[in-house]
Amino acid sequence: MIELNFEKMGGLIPAIAQDYKTGDVLMLAFMNREAWEETLKTGKATYYSRTRDTLWVKGLTSGHIQNVKEIRVDCDSDTVLLKVDQVGGAACHTGYASCFYQKVDDGRLVTLGEPIFDPKEVYKE
Amino acid sequence: MIELNFEKMGGLIPAIAQDYKTGDVLMLAFMNREAWEETLKTGKATYYSRTRDTLWVKGLTSGHIQNVKEIRVDCDSDTVLLKVDQVGGAACHTGYASCFYQKVDDGRLVTLGEPIFDPKEVYKE
């Protein structure tokens, strides 16, 4: 059994999702122990939603799940890196491929690229 | 001025450092507002050490600083991604290129690769 350090952040660890093919960093979310164990068991990235206080299987609503290809653990076992196959090509709830679609440019934020999907269509808002 | 959401995590945001050339994820650390502003001002990755409760210019002791080439901000402005030029080729205090040198393999952790430097030499422990 792999023991991660959930104590450092009150039961949570940060989890970075990276596209396993392009190397693009897609998003950062948090896992509690249950989310970690579910991810290991199912092979689908499962996080913990702090706002909703519940497990969150990424993509369950949108269909844009993350199939986990590889998991890395950092030097002090308090952060994980998931190399994932992002179904639908977009990890962000805004429709962008990556949540990191804003770049700092001369003291302001510039949006890079275009959304891949329309959140209104996907989430039926 | 770029406004990040430091409130969500009690004054901190997670900061991911990624090698700007290879795309390898090197480490995750935290920034408070001061660390963020120092990073913007100096172009050198500056974090906040939770254990030492102080600003931490990455590489100040080891010489392995991170020159920031690009900064990305995520969709809800509570996480940043630094694309860095890692001086010395190793981001991890253990001497490995990346902090994520352990891979989950069949329920256990396997170490990948070899350290680039000997921490005993670099930190004069």
gemmi code that builds the backbone of each chain (N, CA, C; Angstrom):
import gemmi

chains = {
    "A": [
        ("MET", (0.850, -1.212, 0.000), (0.000, 0.000, 0.000), (0.881, 1.257, 0.000)),
        ("ILE", (0.515, 2.191, -0.823), (1.272, 3.433, -0.918), (0.713, 4.440, 0.086)),
        ("GLU", (1.579, 4.914, 0.966), (1.119, 5.863, 1.977), (1.460, 7.293, 1.576)),
        ("LEU", (0.444, 8.082, 1.345), (0.654, 9.490, 1.039), (0.453, 10.314, 2.310)),
        ("ASN", (1.008, 11.522, 2.289), (0.896, 12.395, 3.451), (-0.318, 13.332, 3.297)),
        ("PHE", (-1.448, 12.871, 3.819), (-2.665, 13.682, 3.757), (-2.740, 14.651, 4.938)),
        ("GLU", (-1.872, 14.469, 5.905), (-1.967, 15.259, 7.146), (-1.557, 16.716, 6.922)),
        ("LYS", (-0.582, 16.910, 6.022), (0.015, 18.236, 5.847), (-1.023, 19.295, 5.476)),
        ("MET", (-2.063, 18.856, 4.754), (-3.067, 19.830, 4.297), (-4.456, 19.466, 4.787)),
        ("GLY", (-4.511, 18.958, 6.011), (-5.815, 18.686, 6.619), (-6.640, 17.665, 5.865)),
        ("GLY", (-5.993, 16.594, 5.396), (-6.740, 15.519, 4.747), (-6.707, 15.563, 3.227)),
        ("LEU", (-6.058, 16.570, 2.675), (-6.030, 16.712, 1.216), (-4.603, 16.715, 0.664)),
        ("ILE", (-4.489, 16.313, -0.596), (-3.241, 16.511, -1.337), (-3.584, 17.148, -2.683)),
        ("PRO", (-2.700, 18.009, -3.192), (-2.907, 18.534, -4.540), (-2.615, 17.429, -5.562)),
        ("ALA", (-3.406, 17.415, -6.621), (-3.207, 16.455, -7.715), (-3.164, 17.243, -9.024)),
        ("ILE", (-2.072, 17.084, -9.740), (-1.900, 17.768, -11.021), (-2.267, 16.785, -12.118)),
        ("ALA", (-3.082, 17.215, -13.078), (-3.362, 16.359, -14.235), (-2.607, 16.904, -15.445)),
        ("GLN", (-1.891, 16.015, -16.086), (-1.069, 16.374, -17.252), (-1.461, 15.481, -18.414)),
        ("ASP", (-1.585, 16.057, -19.598), (-1.875, 15.255, -20.787), (-0.719, 14.286, -21.029)),
        ("TYR", (-1.003, 13.004, -21.074), (0.077, 12.006, -21.149), (0.803, 12.026, -22.497)),
        ("LYS", (0.165, 12.630, -23.497), (0.829, 12.671, -24.803), (1.563, 13.995, -25.029)),
        ("THR", (0.867, 15.114, -24.824), (1.472, 16.416, -25.136), (2.316, 16.967, -23.998)),
        ("GLY", (2.074, 16.496, -22.768), (2.771, 17.050, -21.614), (2.140, 18.336, -21.097)),
        ("ASP", (1.075, 18.803, -21.740), (0.395, 20.011, -21.261), (-0.193, 19.773, -19.871)),
        ("VAL", (-0.007, 20.740, -18.993), (-0.642, 20.658, -17.682), (-2.096, 21.080, -17.853)),
        ("LEU", (-3.009, 20.233, -17.439), (-4.434, 20.455, -17.710), (-5.154, 21.161, -16.569)),
        ("MET", (-4.855, 20.751, -15.348), (-5.589, 21.297, -14.201), (-4.927, 20.883, -12.906)),
        ("LEU", (-5.351, 21.526, -11.840), (-4.973, 21.089, -10.503), (-6.241, 20.967, -9.676)),
        ("ALA", (-6.335, 19.864, -8.962), (-7.469, 19.683, -8.056), (-6.935, 19.031, -6.782)),
        ("PHE", (-7.846, 18.687, -5.880), (-7.400, 18.068, -4.630), (-8.005, 16.681, -4.481)),
        ("MET", (-7.290, 15.848, -3.746), (-7.796, 14.513, -3.430), (-7.775, 14.328, -1.915)),
        ("ASN", (-8.801, 13.697, -1.408), (-8.690, 13.146, -0.056), (-8.334, 11.654, -0.217)),
        ("ARG", (-8.217, 10.964, 0.890), (-7.768, 9.567, 0.793), (-8.721, 8.727, -0.064)),
        ("GLU", (-10.002, 8.981, 0.077), (-10.995, 8.205, -0.669), (-10.866, 8.451, -2.178)),
        ("ALA", (-10.653, 9.719, -2.553), (-10.498, 10.057, -3.978), (-9.256, 9.374, -4.550)),
        ("TRP", (-8.187, 9.376, -3.765), (-6.941, 8.710, -4.170), (-7.180, 7.221, -4.390)),
        ("GLU", (-7.862, 6.590, -3.438), (-8.093, 5.146, -3.547), (-9.029, 4.819, -4.710)),
        ("GLU", (-10.018, 5.664, -4.935), (-10.920, 5.474, -6.080), (-10.164, 5.607, -7.399)),
        ("THR", (-9.261, 6.582, -7.462), (-8.464, 6.783, -8.680), (-7.624, 5.545, -8.965)),
        ("LEU", (-6.998, 5.014, -7.909), (-6.181, 3.806, -8.078), (-7.043, 2.628, -8.528)),
        ("LYS", (-8.213, 2.505, -7.924), (-9.075, 1.348, -8.175), (-9.715, 1.398, -9.559)),
        ("THR", (-10.194, 2.585, -9.949), (-10.985, 2.690, -11.174), (-10.161, 3.085, -12.403)),
        ("GLY", (-8.985, 3.727, -12.162), (-8.210, 4.219, -13.296), (-8.794, 5.477, -13.906)),
        ("LYS", (-9.763, 6.059, -13.228), (-10.352, 7.334, -13.670), (-10.074, 8.390, -12.601)),
        ("ALA", (-9.591, 9.546, -13.068), (-9.220, 10.589, -12.116), (-10.424, 11.000, -11.274)),
        ("THR", (-10.266, 10.868, -9.973), (-11.329, 11.194, -9.029), (-10.762, 12.164, -8.005)),
        ("TYR", (-11.429, 13.282, -7.857), (-10.946, 14.319, -6.966), (-11.927, 14.510, -5.824)),
        ("TYR", (-11.568, 15.446, -4.960), (-12.457, 15.821, -3.870), (-12.854, 17.271, -4.084)),
        ("SER", (-14.129, 17.524, -4.136), (-14.597, 18.899, -4.308), (-14.707, 19.574, -2.945)),
        ("ARG", (-13.911, 20.609, -2.751), (-13.941, 21.321, -1.478), (-15.224, 22.116, -1.336)),
        ("THR", (-15.703, 22.672, -2.436), (-16.925, 23.485, -2.334), (-18.151, 22.600, -2.093)),
        ("ARG", (-18.169, 21.421, -2.719), (-19.346, 20.563, -2.563), (-19.162, 19.493, -1.484)),
        ("ASP", (-17.927, 19.408, -0.940), (-17.596, 18.440, 0.109), (-17.993, 17.014, -0.295)),
        ("THR", (-17.555, 16.635, -1.498), (-17.927, 15.310, -1.989), (-16.882, 14.803, -2.985)),
        ("LEU", (-16.858, 13.513, -3.213), (-16.002, 12.954, -4.270), (-16.507, 13.448, -5.609)),
        ("TRP", (-15.559, 13.582, -6.531), (-15.894, 14.158, -7.832), (-15.146, 13.365, -8.901)),
        ("VAL", (-15.897, 12.482, -9.561), (-15.298, 11.759, -10.682), (-15.253, 12.728, -11.855)),
        ("LYS", (-14.065, 13.162, -12.192), (-13.886, 14.172, -13.235), (-14.546, 13.706, -14.540)),
        ("GLY", (-15.432, 14.543, -15.059), (-16.059, 14.233, -16.345), (-17.366, 13.473, -16.245)),
        ("LEU", (-17.836, 13.220, -15.027), (-19.053, 12.429, -14.861), (-20.255, 13.149, -15.486)),
        ("THR", (-20.277, 14.479, -15.367), (-21.374, 15.264, -15.951), (-21.142, 15.519, -17.441)),
        ("SER", (-19.920, 15.933, -17.763), (-19.625, 16.365, -19.140), (-19.269, 15.197, -20.064)),
        ("GLY", (-18.947, 14.062, -19.475), (-18.445, 12.933, -20.276), (-16.949, 13.030, -20.511)),
        ("HIS", (-16.357, 14.137, -20.106), (-14.929, 14.349, -20.337), (-14.095, 13.776, -19.194)),
        ("ILE", (-14.135, 12.481, -19.092), (-13.382, 11.817, -18.018), (-11.888, 11.797, -18.340)),
        ("GLN", (-11.114, 11.502, -17.316), (-9.661, 11.408, -17.476), (-9.233, 9.977, -17.181)),
        ("ASN", (-8.819, 9.277, -18.219), (-8.292, 7.933, -18.016), (-6.827, 8.041, -17.618)),
        ("VAL", (-6.520, 7.487, -16.454), (-5.185, 7.654, -15.879), (-4.220, 6.643, -16.497)),
        ("LYS", (-3.166, 7.177, -17.119), (-2.188, 6.327, -17.793), (-0.996, 6.042, -16.886)),
        ("GLU", (-0.688, 7.008, -16.026), (0.477, 6.854, -15.147), (0.280, 7.766, -13.952)),
        ("ILE", (0.767, 7.330, -12.806), (0.693, 8.172, -11.614), (2.094, 8.341, -11.043)),
        ("ARG", (2.455, 9.594, -10.799), (3.720, 9.903, -10.144), (3.439, 10.478, -8.755)),
        ("VAL", (4.334, 10.216, -7.835), (4.230, 10.728, -6.465), (5.489, 11.528, -6.181)),
        ("ASP", (5.352, 12.662, -5.516), (6.528, 13.517, -5.337), (7.396, 13.063, -4.156)),
        ("CYS", (8.516, 13.744, -3.983), (9.571, 13.344, -3.049), (9.092, 13.199, -1.615)),
        ("ASP", (8.176, 14.052, -1.193), (7.695, 13.911, 0.191), (6.258, 13.393, 0.268)),
        ("SER", (5.838, 12.764, -0.822), (4.553, 12.039, -0.843), (3.355, 12.880, -0.411)),
        ("ASP", (3.391, 14.165, -0.777), (2.231, 14.994, -0.462), (1.625, 15.654, -1.703)),
        ("THR", (2.053, 15.237, -2.876), (1.473, 15.729, -4.131), (1.549, 14.598, -5.150)),
        ("VAL", (0.515, 14.488, -5.987), (0.564, 13.486, -7.047), (0.399, 14.144, -8.409)),
        ("LEU", (0.943, 13.456, -9.395), (0.870, 13.908, -10.785), (0.231, 12.779, -11.578)),
        ("LEU", (-0.922, 13.083, -12.184), (-1.603, 12.080, -12.992), (-1.334, 12.370, -14.460)),
        ("LYS", (-0.814, 11.394, -15.159), (-0.695, 11.536, -16.612), (-1.939, 10.882, -17.196)),
        ("VAL", (-2.744, 11.703, -17.866), (-4.082, 11.250, -18.245), (-4.350, 11.366, -19.737)),
        ("ASP", (-5.293, 10.536, -20.151), (-5.877, 10.650, -21.480), (-7.198, 11.387, -21.281)),
        ("GLN", (-7.216, 12.647, -21.704), (-8.393, 13.490, -21.476), (-9.432, 13.251, -22.559)),
        ("VAL", (-10.499, 12.566, -22.194), (-11.579, 12.306, -23.148), (-12.223, 13.635, -23.562)),
        ("GLY", (-12.471, 13.812, -24.832), (-13.092, 15.048, -25.327), (-12.104, 16.165, -25.569)),
        ("GLY", (-10.864, 15.970, -25.104), (-9.809, 16.933, -25.392), (-9.814, 18.190, -24.542)),
        ("ALA", (-10.779, 18.324, -23.643), (-10.835, 19.534, -22.815), (-11.020, 19.166, -21.351)),
        ("ALA", (-10.140, 19.696, -20.524), (-10.207, 19.403, -19.091), (-10.982, 20.465, -18.332)),
        ("CYS", (-11.064, 21.668, -18.906), (-11.601, 22.794, -18.136), (-13.119, 22.919, -18.320)),
        ("HIS", (-13.797, 23.254, -17.223), (-15.260, 23.397, -17.282), (-15.675, 24.594, -18.153)),
        ("THR", (-14.706, 25.456, -18.504), (-14.991, 26.590, -19.388), (-14.962, 26.177, -20.856)),
        ("GLY", (-14.490, 24.950, -21.128), (-14.418, 24.466, -22.500), (-13.021, 24.499, -23.092)),
        ("TYR", (-12.092, 25.125, -22.360), (-10.713, 25.154, -22.851), (-10.034, 23.798, -22.584)),
        ("ALA", (-9.051, 23.492, -23.413), (-8.328, 22.223, -23.280), (-7.692, 22.107, -21.904)),
        ("SER", (-7.058, 23.187, -21.476), (-6.413, 23.228, -20.163), (-7.034, 24.350, -19.353)),
        ("CYS", (-7.036, 24.189, -18.035), (-7.490, 25.289, -17.171), (-6.512, 26.465, -17.221)),
        ("PHE", (-5.296, 26.214, -17.666), (-4.267, 27.261, -17.663), (-4.222, 27.980, -19.014)),
        ("TYR", (-5.345, 28.530, -19.416), (-5.439, 29.171, -20.732), (-5.166, 30.678, -20.670)),
        ("GLN", (-4.823, 31.161, -19.468), (-4.497, 32.583, -19.332), (-2.993, 32.734, -19.083)),
        ("LYS", (-2.401, 33.644, -19.810), (-0.963, 33.870, -19.706), (-0.706, 35.279, -19.170)),
        ("VAL", (0.287, 35.391, -18.287), (0.676, 36.715, -17.795), (1.512, 37.388, -18.877)),
        ("ASP", (1.038, 38.566, -19.297), (1.717, 39.270, -20.377), (1.746, 40.750, -20.020)),
        ("ASP", (2.921, 41.213, -19.662), (3.093, 42.640, -19.357), (2.115, 43.112, -18.265)),
        ("GLY", (2.026, 42.308, -17.204), (1.223, 42.708, -16.047), (-0.270, 42.477, -16.159)),
        ("ARG", (-0.692, 41.821, -17.239), (-2.123, 41.508, -17.343), (-2.299, 40.087, -17.878)),
        ("LEU", (-3.538, 39.595, -17.826), (-3.816, 38.237, -18.288), (-4.349, 38.246, -19.711)),
        ("VAL", (-3.752, 37.407, -20.538), (-4.167, 37.280, -21.933), (-4.666, 35.848, -22.134)),
        ("THR", (-5.813, 35.712, -22.783), (-6.369, 34.386, -23.041), (-5.731, 33.783, -24.282)),
        ("LEU", (-5.295, 32.534, -24.143), (-4.660, 31.839, -25.267), (-5.637, 30.829, -25.867)),
        ("GLY", (-5.693, 30.769, -27.170), (-6.485, 29.737, -27.845), (-7.984, 29.944, -27.728)),
        ("GLU", (-8.711, 28.924, -28.078), (-10.170, 28.973, -28.122), (-10.727, 27.775, -27.358)),
        ("PRO", (-11.930, 27.915, -26.815), (-12.557, 26.761, -26.152), (-12.818, 25.636, -27.153)),
        ("ILE", (-12.759, 24.428, -26.668), (-13.024, 23.263, -27.518), (-14.512, 22.931, -27.514)),
        ("PHE", (-15.156, 23.185, -26.369), (-16.611, 22.963, -26.322), (-17.292, 24.163, -25.685)),
        ("ASP", (-18.593, 24.210, -25.862), (-19.413, 25.272, -25.284), (-20.010, 24.743, -23.979)),
        ("PRO", (-19.614, 25.325, -22.845), (-20.099, 24.810, -21.558), (-21.625, 24.777, -21.486)),
        ("LYS", (-22.278, 25.710, -22.133), (-23.761, 25.749, -22.082), (-24.360, 24.494, -22.703)),
        ("GLU", (-23.687, 24.010, -23.748), (-24.156, 22.780, -24.402), (-23.882, 21.555, -23.526)),
        ("VAL", (-22.668, 21.538, -22.991), (-22.217, 20.341, -22.270), (-22.896, 20.198, -20.913)),
        ("TYR", (-23.023, 21.319, -20.195), (-23.581, 21.239, -18.846), (-25.077, 21.588, -18.804)),
        ("LYS", (-25.638, 21.884, -19.988), (-27.082, 22.220, -20.071), (-27.462, 23.296, -19.057)),
        ("GLU", (-26.621, 24.343, -19.053), (-26.893, 25.423, -18.079), (-28.122, 26.230, -18.483)),
    ],
    "B": [
        ("MET", (-3.139, 45.224, -12.692), (-2.701, 44.276, -11.642), (-3.519, 42.978, -11.748)),
        ("ILE", (-2.843, 41.885, -11.667), (-3.520, 40.590, -11.759), (-3.960, 40.166, -10.362)),
        ("GLU", (-5.244, 39.936, -10.206), (-5.748, 39.544, -8.892), (-5.958, 38.040, -8.817)),
        ("LEU", (-5.202, 37.414, -7.955), (-5.378, 35.975, -7.762), (-6.230, 35.738, -6.510)),
        ("ASN", (-6.807, 34.557, -6.445), (-7.653, 34.220, -5.303), (-6.832, 33.517, -4.220)),
        ("PHE", (-6.302, 34.306, -3.307), (-5.510, 33.733, -2.210), (-6.413, 33.314, -1.042)),
        ("GLU", (-7.665, 33.736, -1.092), (-8.554, 33.512, 0.055), (-8.939, 32.035, 0.204)),
        ("LYS", (-9.063, 31.380, -0.948), (-9.584, 30.009, -0.958), (-8.754, 29.056, -0.081)),
        ("MET", (-7.453, 29.345, 0.001), (-6.582, 28.448, 0.782), (-5.865, 29.200, 1.899)),
        ("GLY", (-6.564, 30.150, 2.485), (-6.000, 30.846, 3.642), (-4.725, 31.612, 3.340)),
        ("GLY", (-4.716, 32.286, 2.200), (-3.564, 33.136, 1.883), (-2.566, 32.503, 0.930)),
        ("LEU", (-2.821, 31.264, 0.533), (-1.867, 30.562, -0.343), (-2.522, 30.116, -1.645)),
        ("ILE", (-1.682, 29.983, -2.665), (-2.108, 29.315, -3.902), (-1.052, 28.268, -4.261)),
        ("PRO", (-1.478, 27.161, -4.847), (-0.494, 26.188, -5.345), (0.168, 26.746, -6.611)),
        ("ALA", (1.459, 26.476, -6.739), (2.214, 26.887, -7.932), (2.936, 25.652, -8.469)),
        ("ILE", (2.668, 25.354, -9.728), (3.302, 24.200, -10.376), (4.468, 24.726, -11.200)),
        ("ALA", (5.634, 24.097, -11.067), (6.763, 24.465, -11.927), (6.946, 23.378, -12.978)),
        ("GLN", (7.020, 23.834, -14.229), (7.153, 22.912, -15.365), (8.373, 23.340, -16.180)),
        ("ASP", (9.171, 22.399, -16.603), (10.314, 22.706, -17.458), (9.795, 23.297, -18.768)),
        ("TYR", (10.262, 24.479, -19.112), (9.684, 25.172, -20.279), (10.077, 24.521, -21.596)),
        ("LYS", (11.133, 23.696, -21.557), (11.530, 23.045, -22.805), (10.938, 21.640, -22.925)),
        ("THR", (11.119, 20.819, -21.889), (10.690, 19.415, -21.991), (9.214, 19.220, -21.653)),
        ("GLY", (8.636, 20.172, -20.891), (7.260, 19.994, -20.432), (7.157, 19.126, -19.188)),
        ("ASP", (8.280, 18.638, -18.681), (8.242, 17.829, -17.455), (7.759, 18.679, -16.281)),
        ("VAL", (6.865, 18.106, -15.495), (6.445, 18.793, -14.272), (7.538, 18.574, -13.227)),
        ("LEU", (8.043, 19.662, -12.686), (9.211, 19.585, -11.797), (8.841, 19.503, -10.323)),
        ("MET", (7.881, 20.302, -9.916), (7.542, 20.363, -8.491), (6.242, 21.130, -8.300)),
        ("LEU", (5.710, 21.018, -7.094), (4.609, 21.881, -6.685), (4.981, 22.514, -5.359)),
        ("ALA", (4.752, 23.817, -5.270), (4.969, 24.508, -4.002), (3.842, 25.507, -3.821)),
        ("PHE", (3.913, 26.309, -2.785), (2.852, 27.288, -2.545), (3.421, 28.699, -2.576)),
        ("MET", (2.552, 29.637, -2.924), (2.906, 31.057, -2.898), (1.890, 31.796, -2.039)),
        ("ASN", (2.383, 32.754, -1.268), (1.475, 33.759, -0.713), (1.553, 34.988, -1.632)),
        ("ARG", (0.852, 36.030, -1.316), (0.806, 37.183, -2.203), (2.207, 37.777, -2.419)),
        ("GLU", (2.988, 37.785, -1.345), (4.335, 38.363, -1.438), (5.232, 37.532, -2.377)),
        ("ALA", (5.131, 36.225, -2.267), (5.931, 35.330, -3.125), (5.537, 35.531, -4.595)),
        ("TRP", (4.240, 35.658, -4.826), (3.723, 35.901, -6.183), (4.290, 37.213, -6.745)),
        ("GLU", (4.229, 38.254, -5.930), (4.710, 39.561, -6.402), (6.220, 39.557, -6.621)),
        ("GLU", (6.950, 38.856, -5.761), (8.395, 38.733, -5.933), (8.726, 37.977, -7.216)),
        ("THR", (7.962, 36.931, -7.488), (8.183, 36.147, -8.708), (7.973, 37.016, -9.943)),
        ("LEU", (6.903, 37.808, -9.922), (6.623, 38.722, -11.047), (7.740, 39.755, -11.202)),
        ("LYS", (8.202, 40.276, -10.072), (9.171, 41.370, -10.089), (10.565, 40.891, -10.500)),
        ("THR", (10.967, 39.727, -9.953), (12.351, 39.280, -10.145), (12.515, 38.314, -11.313)),
        ("GLY", (11.431, 37.659, -11.719), (11.546, 36.642, -12.766), (12.185, 35.351, -12.266)),
        ("LYS", (12.336, 35.245, -10.940), (12.849, 34.006, -10.328), (11.762, 33.414, -9.445)),
        ("ALA", (11.529, 32.108, -9.617), (10.445, 31.476, -8.876), (10.683, 31.626, -7.375)),
        ("THR", (9.701, 32.238, -6.718), (9.777, 32.477, -5.275), (8.514, 31.900, -4.650)),
        ("TYR", (8.714, 31.037, -3.675), (7.588, 30.362, -3.053), (7.476, 30.789, -1.591)),
        ("TYR", (6.476, 30.213, -0.927), (6.311, 30.451, 0.494), (6.504, 29.114, 1.196)),
        ("SER", (7.423, 29.075, 2.119), (7.666, 27.843, 2.854), (6.730, 27.765, 4.050)),
        ("ARG", (5.841, 26.767, 4.008), (4.887, 26.608, 5.110), (5.580, 26.144, 6.378)),
        ("THR", (6.586, 25.304, 6.229), (7.273, 24.799, 7.435), (8.136, 25.883, 8.083)),
        ("ARG", (8.751, 26.726, 7.252), (9.620, 27.756, 7.820), (8.919, 29.112, 7.934)),
        ("ASP", (7.682, 29.191, 7.423), (6.900, 30.431, 7.477), (7.693, 31.623, 6.942)),
        ("THR", (8.244, 31.450, 5.755), (9.059, 32.527, 5.177), (9.063, 32.433, 3.657)),
        ("LEU", (9.413, 33.519, 2.993), (9.592, 33.483, 1.541), (10.781, 32.579, 1.227)),
        ("TRP", (10.720, 31.971, 0.068), (11.743, 30.998, -0.285), (12.058, 31.178, -1.770)),
        ("VAL", (13.191, 31.837, -2.016), (13.644, 31.963, -3.405), (14.241, 30.607, -3.779)),
        ("LYS", (13.551, 29.908, -4.636), (13.969, 28.555, -5.020), (15.406, 28.585, -5.551)),
        ("GLY", (16.272, 27.764, -4.958), (17.644, 27.649, -5.451), (18.627, 28.599, -4.793)),
        ("LEU", (18.168, 29.360, -3.821), (19.062, 30.335, -3.189), (20.232, 29.634, -2.483)),
        ("THR", (19.963, 28.493, -1.890), (21.010, 27.720, -1.213), (21.801, 26.868, -2.196)),
        ("SER", (21.091, 26.180, -3.067), (21.731, 25.204, -3.960), (22.302, 25.850, -5.219)),
        ("GLY", (21.859, 27.063, -5.523), (22.226, 27.684, -6.800), (21.297, 27.268, -7.922)),
        ("HIS", (20.411, 26.325, -7.651), (19.513, 25.793, -8.678), (18.235, 26.630, -8.754)),
        ("ILE", (18.413, 27.870, -9.169), (17.256, 28.750, -9.265), (16.404, 28.391, -10.476)),
        ("GLN", (15.200, 28.947, -10.487), (14.281, 28.728, -11.608), (13.996, 30.067, -12.265)),
        ("ASN", (14.511, 30.247, -13.456), (14.210, 31.455, -14.213), (12.876, 31.267, -14.916)),
        ("VAL", (11.966, 32.175, -14.607), (10.598, 32.019, -15.096), (10.486, 32.533, -16.532)),
        ("LYS", (10.078, 31.655, -17.426), (9.949, 32.005, -18.849), (8.526, 32.416, -19.195)),
        ("GLU", (7.566, 31.834, -18.486), (6.159, 32.115, -18.788), (5.331, 31.781, -17.554)),
        ("ILE", (4.282, 32.553, -17.332), (3.381, 32.262, -16.211), (1.966, 32.106, -16.741)),
        ("ARG", (1.334, 31.022, -16.337), (-0.068, 30.789, -16.676), (-0.905, 30.836, -15.390)),
        ("VAL", (-2.118, 31.291, -15.541), (-3.050, 31.369, -14.411), (-4.274, 30.539, -14.781)),
        ("ASP", (-4.817, 29.799, -13.835), (-5.920, 28.902, -14.191), (-7.270, 29.629, -14.210)),
        ("CYS", (-8.292, 28.874, -14.605), (-9.612, 29.442, -14.886), (-10.226, 30.195, -13.717)),
        ("ASP", (-9.983, 29.737, -12.494), (-10.558, 30.473, -11.366), (-9.496, 31.222, -10.555)),
        ("SER", (-8.370, 31.455, -11.184), (-7.311, 32.308, -10.615), (-6.869, 31.901, -9.211)),
        ("ASP", (-6.864, 30.584, -8.962), (-6.375, 30.142, -7.659), (-5.205, 29.163, -7.771)),
        ("THR", (-4.646, 29.026, -8.958), (-3.461, 28.182, -9.156), (-2.638, 28.790, -10.282)),
        ("VAL", (-1.317, 28.743, -10.139), (-0.472, 29.241, -11.230), (0.463, 28.137, -11.713)),
        ("LEU", (0.846, 28.286, -12.965), (1.765, 27.350, -13.604), (2.955, 28.167, -14.098)),
        ("LEU", (4.134, 27.850, -13.584), (5.346, 28.546, -14.015), (6.092, 27.666, -14.997)),
        ("LYS", (6.375, 28.205, -16.161), (7.238, 27.495, -17.101), (8.634, 28.052, -16.876)),
        ("VAL", (9.526, 27.178, -16.431), (10.821, 27.665, -15.933), (12.006, 27.020, -16.645)),
        ("ASP", (13.091, 27.788, -16.590), (14.389, 27.252, -16.975), (15.078, 26.871, -15.663)),
        ("GLN", (15.194, 25.576, -15.418), (15.730, 25.082, -14.151), (17.258, 25.040, -14.210)),
        ("VAL", (17.889, 25.991, -13.537), (19.352, 26.023, -13.505), (19.873, 24.766, -12.792)),
        ("GLY", (20.886, 24.161, -13.345), (21.462, 22.951, -12.748), (20.735, 21.682, -13.150)),
        ("GLY", (19.578, 21.848, -13.772), (18.857, 20.679, -14.309), (18.073, 19.881, -13.286)),
        ("ALA", (18.150, 20.252, -12.009), (17.435, 19.475, -10.993), (16.630, 20.402, -10.098)),
        ("ALA", (15.339, 20.113, -9.974), (14.461, 20.935, -9.141), (14.327, 20.376, -7.732)),
        ("CYS", (14.583, 19.089, -7.574), (14.272, 18.435, -6.296), (15.453, 18.495, -5.338)),
        ("HIS", (15.153, 18.719, -4.062), (16.216, 18.787, -3.052), (16.920, 17.441, -2.860)),
        ("THR", (16.326, 16.382, -3.387), (16.949, 15.052, -3.306), (17.992, 14.853, -4.410)),
        ("GLY", (18.024, 15.814, -5.365), (18.980, 15.704, -6.461), (18.384, 15.212, -7.761)),
        ("TYR", (17.120, 14.791, -7.699), (16.457, 14.349, -8.936), (16.006, 15.567, -9.755)),
        ("ALA", (15.924, 15.372, -11.056), (15.520, 16.451, -11.958), (14.135, 16.987, -11.583)),
        ("SER", (13.223, 16.075, -11.317), (11.864, 16.429, -10.920), (11.574, 15.826, -9.555)),
        ("CYS", (10.703, 16.486, -8.797), (10.262, 15.902, -7.522), (9.409, 14.648, -7.753)),
        ("PHE", (8.861, 14.529, -8.970), (7.956, 13.403, -9.264), (8.724, 12.225, -9.856)),
        ("TYR", (9.715, 11.741, -9.130), (10.570, 10.666, -9.645), (10.094, 9.278, -9.201)),
        ("GLN", (8.948, 9.251, -8.505), (8.401, 7.968, -8.096), (7.130, 7.674, -8.887)),
        ("LYS", (7.057, 6.466, -9.393), (5.926, 6.063, -10.219), (5.149, 4.951, -9.517)),
        ("VAL", (3.832, 5.035, -9.596), (3.008, 3.955, -9.046), (3.026, 2.796, -10.029)),
        ("ASP", (3.464, 1.656, -9.519), (3.594, 0.487, -10.380), (3.100, -0.738, -9.599)),
        ("ASP", (1.925, -1.227, -9.999), (1.376, -2.417, -9.373), (1.258, -2.253, -7.847)),
        ("GLY", (0.727, -1.117, -7.436), (0.453, -0.895, -6.017), (1.634, -0.487, -5.166)),
        ("ARG", (2.788, -0.255, -5.806), (3.930, 0.230, -5.018), (4.633, 1.333, -5.781)),
        ("LEU", (5.560, 2.013, -5.084), (6.290, 3.111, -5.710), (7.642, 2.638, -6.233)),
        ("VAL", (7.926, 2.980, -7.471), (9.180, 2.620, -8.107), (9.917, 3.922, -8.445)),
        ("THR", (11.194, 3.977, -8.127), (11.979, 5.176, -8.429), (12.458, 5.129, -9.869)),
        ("LEU", (12.273, 6.262, -10.568), (12.685, 6.342, -11.973), (13.956, 7.188, -12.081)),
        ("GLY", (14.888, 6.758, -12.857), (16.084, 7.551, -13.141), (17.053, 7.633, -11.969)),
        ("GLU", (17.978, 8.564, -12.095), (19.040, 8.727, -11.103), (19.124, 10.192, -10.708)),
        ("PRO", (19.591, 10.482, -9.489), (19.770, 11.891, -9.111), (20.831, 12.549, -9.990)),
        ("ILE", (20.658, 13.852, -10.208), (21.612, 14.621, -11.011), (22.721, 15.172, -10.127)),
        ("PHE", (22.368, 15.484, -8.879), (23.403, 15.938, -7.941), (23.266, 15.203, -6.618)),
        ("ASP", (24.333, 15.290, -5.820), (24.343, 14.669, -4.502), (23.971, 15.744, -3.473)),
        ("PRO", (22.816, 15.593, -2.815), (22.368, 16.625, -1.876), (23.422, 16.927, -0.805)),
        ("LYS", (24.184, 15.913, -0.409), (25.211, 16.127, 0.639), (26.256, 17.127, 0.177)),
        ("GLU", (26.573, 17.070, -1.102), (27.549, 18.015, -1.667), (26.961, 19.426, -1.767)),
        ("VAL", (25.715, 19.456, -2.272), (25.105, 20.752, -2.589), (24.694, 21.514, -1.326)),
        ("TYR", (24.124, 20.787, -0.379), (23.618, 21.478, 0.816), (24.595, 21.406, 1.983)),
        ("LYS", (25.755, 20.767, 1.764), (26.791, 20.652, 2.809), (26.203, 20.144, 4.129)),
        ("GLU", (25.427, 19.062, 4.000), (24.761, 18.537, 5.208), (25.783, 17.862, 6.120)),
    ],
}
model = gemmi.Model(1)
for chain_id, residues in chains.items():
    chain = gemmi.Chain(chain_id)
    for i, (resn, *xyz) in enumerate(residues, 1):
        res = gemmi.Residue()
        res.name, res.seqid = resn, gemmi.SeqId(i, " ")
        for name, pos in zip(("N", "CA", "C"), xyz):
            atom = gemmi.Atom()
            atom.name, atom.element = name, gemmi.Element(name[0])
            atom.pos, atom.b_iso = gemmi.Position(*pos), 0.0
            res.add_atom(atom)
        chain.add_residue(res)
    model.add_chain(chain)
structure = gemmi.Structure()
structure.add_model(model)
structure.setup_entities()
